[in-house]
Amino acid sequence: MKYDIAIVGGGIMGSSIAHHLTRDGRAGAVCVIEPDATYEWAATTRGAGGVRQLFSLPENIEMSKYSLAFYRDFAEAMAVDGKPAPIDFREQGYLFIVDWPGVAQLEDNFQLQTSLGVGAELLDRAALAARFPSLDADDVAMAVHSPEDGWIDPYSAVQ
């Protein structure tokens, strides 16, 4: 068979690319080449599956916002014959913490993230300690918390 597009690697990134290229039919014939059909040695099956929006580049933030919505609705969107495809999406948030040398960069990133619609909150040491009392914040200068971010099971998403 002749293919218009070949994707090397069928992990979560390759599978996602194949899905998004083929869902409207305009991409032509797409082939995914995955040398490890069991995914035993693939990075996808060994990854934590974090889905976060706390990045420092607008392009990454926008892609992550899309990913978060996509994975939040994944079970229904990827259902087969009405049977949901669960990936155990859990909205548990992400927390980035920095010491004093990292404060300026964290604040700049926070301003960019919130300007692009990320629901994040900037926390000084006192606010961090109040919000997360189990965390020893003595050596933390500042943090950013994004409560809408979460985690998936990457292997389930590929399957």
Secondary structure, DSSP 8 states (H G I E B T S, - for coil): ---SEEEE--SHHHHHHHHHHHTTSTT--EEEE-S-TT-TT-HHHHS--EE----SSHHHHHHHHHHHHHHHTHHHHT-BTTB------EE--EEEEE-GGGHHHHHHHHHHHHHTT---EEEEHHHHHHH-TTS--TT--EEEEETT-EE--HHHHH-
